[in-house]
């Protein structure tokens, strides 16, 4: 029998300039350096950043040749979705496109190194009312 996995502990994210990435993640996603994990960051080790609750951690690795891979999806409720949309408009300089997936709503954006992010809400009906007339379907 396969043992249980308790949670996603952290996600590896690759950046050309880890200091610039840390600044971007702080400004755009509100993630801050995790002081107790800084011992790993010298050299090629990760610089770990997390949300205030410590429930979302990204391990930032510096690499000269970054090849974006997976998209990291972050979950929110309907109010959070609209708050994130307004925040991303301010921070990224454009309003993220909202996509109707019939069961959920998502918006997509990338960091300066091309790593993809998705913010998703399963509060479908509440967002359908609030977003009517301005969405695309995927």
C-alpha positions in Angstrom: 0.0 0.0 0.0 1.3 3.5 -0.9 1.9 5.7 2.1 -0.1 9.0 2.4 1.4 12.2 1.2 0.4 15.0 3.7 0.8 18.1 1.5 3.0 19.7 -1.2 6.0 20.9 0.8 7.5 23.2 -1.7 7.9 23.7 -5.5 11.2 24.3 -7.3 11.2 27.4 -9.4 14.2 28.4 -11.6 15.3 32.0 -12.2 18.2 33.7 -14.1 18.6 36.1 -11.1 17.5 34.8 -7.8 17.7 38.2 -6.0 15.5 39.7 -8.7 13.1 36.7 -8.5 12.9 37.1 -4.7 11.9 40.8 -5.2 9.3 39.9 -7.8 7.7 37.1 -5.7 7.6 39.5 -2.7 5.9 42.3 -4.7 3.6 40.2 -6.9 2.7 37.2 -4.7 3.5 38.5 -1.2 6.1 35.7 -0.5 8.9 36.4 1.9 12.2 34.7 2.6 12.1 31.9 5.1 14.9 32.7 7.5 15.3 29.2 9.0 15.9 27.8 5.5 18.5 30.4 4.4 21.3 28.0 5.2 20.6 26.2 1.9 20.8 29.3 -0.3 24.6 29.9 -0.7 25.9 28.7 -4.0 23.5 26.6 -6.0 21.1 25.8 -3.2 17.5 27.2 -3.0 16.4 30.4 -1.5 13.0 29.5 0.0 10.1 32.0 0.0 6.7 31.5 1.5 3.3 33.1 2.2 2.7 34.5 5.7 1.0 31.2 6.9 3.9 29.1 5.6 1.5 26.9 3.6 3.0 27.8 0.2 6.7 27.6 -0.3 8.8 28.1 -3.4 12.4 27.1 -3.6 14.1 29.6 -5.9 17.1 28.1 -7.7 19.4 30.3 -9.8 20.2 28.9 -13.3 21.6 30.7 -16.3 19.5 28.7 -18.8 15.9 28.6 -17.5 13.5 26.4 -19.3 10.0 26.9 -17.9 8.1 23.7 -17.3 5.0 23.2 -15.2 2.4 25.8 -14.3 1.8 26.3 -10.6 -1.9 26.7 -9.8 -2.9 28.6 -6.7 -6.4 28.2 -5.3 -8.6 31.1 -3.9 -12.3 31.8 -3.2 -14.4 34.2 -5.4 -13.5 37.3 -3.4 -9.9 36.4 -3.4 -10.0 35.8 -7.2 -11.2 39.3 -7.8 -8.7 40.8 -5.4 -5.9 38.9 -7.0 -7.0 40.1 -10.4 -7.0 43.7 -9.3 -3.6 43.2 -7.6 -2.1 41.5 -10.7 -3.4 44.4 -12.9 -1.5 46.8 -10.7 1.7 44.8 -10.4 1.9 43.4 -13.9 0.6 46.5 -15.7 -2.3 44.6 -17.4 -5.5 43.0 -16.5 -5.1 39.2 -16.6 -7.4 37.4 -18.9 -10.1 35.3 -17.1 -10.9 31.9 -18.5 -14.1 30.1 -17.9 -13.5 26.3 -17.5 -17.2 25.5 -16.9 -16.4 24.2 -13.4 -13.8 26.8 -12.3 -12.5 30.2 -13.3 -8.8 30.8 -13.9 -6.3 33.5 -14.8 -2.8 33.0 -16.0 0.4 34.9 -15.9 4.2 34.3 -15.9 7.1 35.5 -13.9 10.0 37.3 -15.5 11.7 33.9 -16.2 8.7 32.5 -18.0 7.5 30.2 -15.1 3.7 29.9 -15.4 1.1 30.6 -12.7 -2.6 30.1 -12.6 -5.0 31.5 -10.0 -8.1 29.3 -9.9 -11.4 29.5 -8.0 -14.1 26.8 -7.9 -16.7 29.4 -6.7 -18.0 29.1 -10.2 -21.6 30.6 -9.9 -20.5 33.5 -7.8 -17.8 34.5 -10.2 -20.0 33.8 -13.3 -22.3 36.6 -12.0 -19.5 39.0 -11.2 -17.5 38.4 -14.4 -20.4 38.2 -16.9 -19.6 39.7 -20.3 -15.8 39.9 -20.0 -14.5 36.3 -20.3 -13.2 33.8 -22.8 -13.9 30.1 -22.8 -11.1 27.4 -22.8 
